[in-house]
Each structure stands twice: as C-alpha cells, then as structure tokens.
C-alpha cells in the first residue's frame, strides 16, 4: 500500500469492517500508529470502535481513549467515548478514568466535569476517579475548586488526593495553599 495516506488507511479499515474481519481492524490501527505516517481520523476510529462492539470489546474502547490521551488528543478521545455510549455500551470505571485523564491532560475542564457527573449517575462515585478530578482541576490552575472538591467528597480523603493537590500547588506556585495542605 504505497503511498500510505489517511484515505488508504481509512479504506482498508472500512473494508475489514464491511467484511466482518473485526480483529484485524485493531491490528491495522496499530500498524498506522507504529508507522506514524498519519494520524487516525474520526471515521477510522469509528470503524474500529464499531468492530469492538461486534467483539464485545469495551476494553478496547478504553485502550483507544487512553492511547489518544497519551497523544494529547482529548477531543478525539471524548469522541470515541461518545461513540461507545452511542453503541449502547456502558463504560466501566476504567473507561471513565481514561476519559477523565483525557480531559485532564488536554485542559478540557468543563468536559471532564460533565463526564464525572455522568459517571456518578451511571456508576455512583468511584473512588479511583477522585484523583483524576483533583488532577483535572489542579492542572487547570483551579486549586480552590480542587480543594473544595476534596473537602466535599462523601468519604475520607486519602493521601493520593492530597498529594495530587500539593503537586498542583507546586506547579502553579501557590505556596500558601501548599503549606496549608501539607
């Protein structure tokens, strides 16, 4: 397949989905990522996510969201999470951690808060997501909001939450809050 373009990769993935060769869609996406010749576009991700539903592989949706997060593609990661929801799949706590991490690493505070609220309705409060929320607000410099969040959770805050806000205080040079919390 020379030259390799977004269109050729997309056509290859689409053809595999059409033929029901779902497992290979994931391998093709991996090849595209390894070669680094172009970025996966929305239609490719949608087709791979579609293949996930046929395989019952919500975990792969989480992996895709996480991979996009690592490449600082927050909006694309949220699009994949929306596609997961549209397919009728219920995200688990790992999927929500991936979504919140995507928001945190790309400064999508409003979207992260919306995601957290959706998770609370679907799963209740998941303790493993609380650090993600403090990180989301802390990275964005919303230290007072992060502190209020910690104080208002319905359980005893753990060391991870305090460590996360202290790290944000250091990054944003808020010595006063950092001293208060340490």
C-alpha positions, -999 to 999 in steps of 0.1 A, spaced: 0 0 0 22 29 -13 19 58 -7 2 54 26 -23 81 32 -52 88 56 -76 78 28 -59 45 21 -57 35 58 -93 45 63 -104 25 32 -85 -6 45 -101 -4 79 -136 2 64 -132 -28 41 -123 -50 70 -153 -39 90 -176 -44 60 -162 -80 56 -166 -87 93 -129 -91 98 -131 -72 131 -99 -84 149 -77 -72 120 -91 -37 123 -73 -33 156 -41 -46 141 -44 -21 112 -49 8 136 -18 -4 155 2 -5 123 -9 30 114 1 42 148 35 25 147 43 38 112 34 73 123 28 84 87 -5 100 95 -30 104 124 -61 83 127 -91 103 117 -126 101 132 -140 77 106 -112 52 112 -118 54 150 -155 50 145 -150 19 123 -126 3 148 -150 11 176 -178 -5 156 -157 -36 153 -152 -35 191 -190 -38 196 -190 -69 174 -162 -84 195 -178 -72 228 -146 -53 235 -154 -23 256 -119 -26 270 -105 -18 235 -126 14 236 -108 22 268 -75 14 252 -83 37 223 -93 65 246 -61 60 266 -39 60 235 -55 92 222 -49 107 257 -12 98 255 -10 117 222 -28 147 237 -59 142 215 -85 150 242 -113 159 219 -108 127 198 -107 106 230 -140 121 240 -155 114 206 -145 77 210 -162 77 244 -193 92 229 -193 65 202 -190 39 229 -221 53 246 -240 56 212 -233 19 206 -252 12 238 -222 0 258 -219 10 294 -185 24 303 -169 9 334 -147 27 359 -116 21 338 -132 38 308 -142 67 329 -107 71 343 -94 71 307 -120 98 297 -112 119 328 -75 116 321 -80 127 285 -98 158 298 -71 165 324 -42 162 300 -58 184 274 -73 211 296 -109 202 290 -122 210 325 -158 216 316 -160 183 296 -143 165 325 -168 178 350 -196 167 327 -181 132 323 -177 129 361 -214 139 366 -225 113 340 -204 86 358 -219 94 391 -254 88 376 -244 55 359 -219 40 385 -221 62 416 -189 77 430 -160 56 420 -131 63 444 -105 57 417 -118 86 397 -115 112 425 -77 117 420 -85 122 383 -109 150 392 -84 167 415 -57 164 388 -81 179 362 -88 210 383 -52 212 396 -36 211 361 -60 239 350 -49 260 380 -83 257 397 -68 250 430 -96 264 451 -121 242 432 -98 211 437 -96 218 474 -134 223 477 -139 190 457 -117 172 482 -135 187 512 -169 178 498 -164 142 488 -186 118 509 -156 98 522 -123 104 540 -98 120 515 -68 97 510 -31 106 505 -34 104 467 -58 133 467 -37 154 490 -5 145 471 -22 155 438 -33 189 450 1 195 466 17 188 432 -7 213 415 2 239 442 39 234 433 33 237 396 12 268 400 35 282 427 7 286 452 29 282 483 2 294 507 -23 267 498 5 241 496 16 250 531 -20 248 544 -24 213 529 9 199 539 
